[in-house]
Amino acid sequence: MRKCKGMRDLLPQDMVVFRRIEDAFRESCTRFGYQEVRTPTLEYLHCFTSTGTLTPQMLRSVYSFLDWDGWSGERIVLRPDGTIPLARLYVDSLGAPKGVSKFFYVENVFRFTESAEEARERWQCGAELLGSSVPLADAELVLLATDVLERLCLGPVRLEISHAGILRHLLEELDLDPEEQGRVFDQIQVADLQSLALMERQHPRLGRFLPLLLDPKGQGSGFLRNLKASLASESPPLEASFDNFIQLADLLSLLGRPYEINFSLPGGFEYYTGFMFQLFLNGTKLGGGGRYDGLIPLVGGPSISSLGFALYLDRLMGLLASGGGKGTSVPRRVLVEAKEEALAASKRCFDLIRQLHDEGVIAELDLGQDRKAYSHVVSVEDASPNGICRVETMFTGKRFQIKGQDFQALVKALGVD
């Protein structure tokens, strides 16, 4: 008996890391005023096709089937994305409330891949901010995402930023149809110089800005101001996008968040409309997001500004499980055993376990478990009021002896803060 291809069992040691990431994410989001939601695993296919925001490649990778109802039925999918179901929830279940709404979720998404070695189920920590168009909202999302990663003590994370609005306006000036715009955007992302050269022959004006966008990554708003002077002088919409990007770059600098400007940043041309960002550690992409102001109307809601991001929980788990994260420590787990078979000894064991639970310690009764999985073993020698407890530290072999009911001495011996 084997698990489905591309799926993953999360073992007990995996779940320890999973919950650590989830707890860090939930704590950060809660402190920033975000509220937790969860959308169904199954959604109607038209929830995604009607928005037109998923690429044809992604639509081909969804798991879809017929929700059979006699001779009729609708096609449903395992959600391939977290943001579109959240937009649907905002309109369908909450009635698109006025003002600013802030949500977060931890959910799995499903995408078919040709290779069974690649994950087809992926876990994401996502946050969405609806109803605010000010640059401060974009900056808050960056701060929230980096706050989570700082809590996990992974080390210096590289922040790369871009702006889909600038690319959109540049491509619109070339009078390209939407399909051609998407193709050029994809080629810019991967620096496909050969294909871009062919496009440039068909659209000579393309060559005016390509060298600037394909140059090495820039740093600081001065880089953007130079680009604006070269490209935006005759286009009010393009100038407005540059001004927005420059304002955000200055704000991130003021907040002490170093960044690199990268216009070839991969990030879903069909999806985003403005500021975009991605986070990397040693070449591994940990997550990203941006502004998608046109999404809510496509699911039947009002025209409001929207933005969000996702962190890739599976990749974070891999980094932490492999020793990343300076704050990673072996959880304190205590095994309590009774050396006597008397009921009073068992009662004393359970009393100790309850007290240790109150101190936030993982403690359990010895039922024959492997002691190697525990940091300490507490042996109750007898059940009398002045009875002796012996504490053994499994990592070092150190032993302590506690007399009577001196629970504080026991706590100290266990190293509980």
C-alpha positions, -999 to 999 in steps of 0.1 A, spaced: 0 0 0 15 33 -11 5 70 -9 -6 88 -40 21 102 -63 32 137 -54 16 136 -20 34 136 14 29 120 48 37 144 76 54 124 104 55 134 140 89 151 136 75 169 105 45 181 125 67 196 152 84 218 125 50 225 108 34 237 140 64 259 148 61 277 114 23 279 117 25 293 153 51 319 142 29 329 113 -3 330 133 13 351 161 28 376 136 -5 380 117 -26 383 149 -3 411 162 -7 429 129 -45 427 132 -52 399 107 -80 375 113 -78 338 105 -101 322 79 -102 289 61 -117 282 27 -130 248 14 -106 224 -3 -132 221 -32 -142 251 -52 -162 254 -85 -139 256 -115 -156 288 -127 -144 305 -96 -109 304 -112 -118 306 -149 -141 336 -146 -114 357 -130 -90 351 -159 -61 354 -135 -47 319 -137 -23 312 -166 -33 286 -191 -5 264 -178 -19 265 -143 -55 258 -155 -41 227 -172 -26 216 -139 -57 217 -117 -74 186 -104 -109 189 -117 -139 165 -118 -176 166 -122 -198 171 -91 -223 146 -102 -260 154 -97 -282 131 -118 -277 141 -154 -263 175 -145 -235 188 -124 -208 214 -122 -171 210 -126 -152 214 -93 -115 215 -85 -91 210 -56 -81 246 -50 -49 254 -69 -45 288 -53 -53 304 -20 -60 340 -30 -89 335 -54 -109 314 -28 -103 341 -3 -116 367 -27 -147 345 -32 -151 342 6 -149 379 10 -177 385 -14 -198 354 -10 -197 348 28 -189 382 42 -208 404 17 -177 425 8 -178 447 39 -167 483 36 -134 495 49 -102 476 54 -103 438 59 -73 417 69 -72 379 67 -47 351 71 -49 313 65 -28 282 65 -40 259 37 -29 233 12 -32 238 -26 -31 212 -53 -14 213 -87 -8 184 -110 28 180 -122 41 156 -148 69 144 -125 57 123 -96 88 135 -77 75 170 -75 50 179 -48 14 180 -60 1 191 -26 17 222 -12 11 240 20 10 278 22 8 305 49 -11 333 32 -22 368 42 -45 392 23 -53 429 29 -84 442 11 -96 478 9 -65 499 11 -47 516 -18 -20 535 2 17 524 -1 18 519 36 -4 488 31 23 473 7 50 481 32 30 464 60 28 432 40 66 432 35 71 438 72 46 411 81 63 385 59 98 393 71 86 394 107 75 357 104 109 347 89 127 366 117 107 347 143 120 315 127 156 327 130 165 315 95 192 341 89 195 371 65 167 369 39 170 387 5 141 409 -5 136 415 -42 109 440 -54 93 448 -87 63 466 -101 38 449 -125 22 482 -133 54 496 -149 57 465 -171 21 466 -180 22 503 -191 54 497 -211 39 468 -230 6 486 -236 25 514 -253 37 488 -279 0 481 -289 6 444 -281 -25 422 -276 -29 406 -241 -14 373 -253 17 390 -267 20 411 -236 20 379 -215 46 363 -237 70 392 -236 66 395 -198 74 358 -194 105 362 -217 117 392 -196 113 371 -164 136 344 -177 158 368 -197 151 349 -229 173 372 -251 168 352 -283 130 353 -282 131 389 -272 153 398 -301 127 382 -325 100 403 -308 121 434 -311 123 430 -349 85 430 -350 82 458 -325 112 481 -328 100 503 -299 105 473 -276 143 478 -279 139 512 -262 134 499 -228 145 462 -228 182 469 -221 172 490 -191 150 463 -177 174 435 -184 203 452 -167 217 438 -134 195 444 -104 194 479 -90 194 491 -54 178 522 -40 152 546 -54 179 565 -73 180 535 -97 142 539 -102 145 577 -107 170 572 -135 147 546 -152 117 570 -148 137 598 -165 145 575 -194 111 558 -199 82 578 -183 85 613 -197 57 610 -222 33 586 -204 13 598 -174 2 563 -163 38 550 -165 49 580 -145 23 574 -118 35 537 -115 71 548 -112 61 574 -85 43 547 -66 73 523 -68 98 551 -58 76 559 -28 76 523 -17 113 519 -22 120 550 -1 96 537 26 113 503 28 147 520 31 134 542 59 120 511 77 154 494 75 144 467 50 173 462 24 161 452 -10 171 446 -46 150 459 -76 145 432 -101 121 438 -131 126 402 -142 112 390 -110 89 360 -117 55 367 -104 24 361 -125 17 388 -150 -19 379 -152 -23 382 -115 -6 413 -102 -12 449 -111 13 469 -90 40 464 -64 55 428 -61 80 413 -38 97 379 -32 119 366 -4 149 343 -8 173 325 14 205 311 -1 188 309 -35 156 292 -22 124 312 -28 105 313 5 75 332 -7 62 364 -22 32 385 -31 20 419 -43 -10 440 -53 -38 426 -74 -63 455 -75 -85 440 -102 -94 407 -86 -124 414 -63 -146 428 -91 -140 396 -111 -156 375 -84 -186 397 -82 -174 422 -56 -168 460 -56 -138 476 -71 -114 478 -42 -77 476 -38 -63 443 -28 -29 428 -20 -15 397 -3 14 372 0 21 336 6 50 318 24 58 283 12 55 262 43 70 230 27 102 249 18 104 264 53 100 230 68 129 217 47 152 245 59 143 241 96 145 203 95 180 205 79 193 226 108 184 260 96 170 285 121 192 295 150 163 294 173 156 258 166 159 237 198 150 202 209 117 205 227 118 196 264 99 163 268 97 146 302 88 110 309 75 103 344 77 67 357 65 51 389 90 27 406 62 13 427 30 -3 415 9 12 443 -20 34 432 -6 62 454 26 62 433 6 64 401 -14 93 416 18 111 424 30 106 388 -1 121 374 1 150 399 36 158 387 25 155 351 -3 180 356 20 205 374 45 202 346 18 208 320 10 240 339 46 250 334 43 244 296 63 212 296 55 182 275 52 155 301 37 120 299 35 87 319 59 59 311 40 33 292 70 16 276 81 44 253 116 47 239 135 70 263 158 83 236 129 106 225 128 124 259 150 151 274 144 140 310 131 110 329 116 116 363 114 85 385 91 85 415 108 62 440 79 61 464 46 78 470 51 90 506 50 127 513 88 127 518 94 103 489 123 107 466 121 116 429 152 111 407 157 132 376 179 120 348 189 143 319 190 120 289 213 142 268 241 145 294 235 116 318 233 140 348 212 129 377 194 149 404 176 138 435 145 157 448 131 150 482 94 153 491 70 177 474 96 203 464 82 209 430 102 241 424 134 221 429 121 196 403 114 225 379 149 238 384 164 204 377 145 202 345 158 235 334 123 250 330 125 288 327 
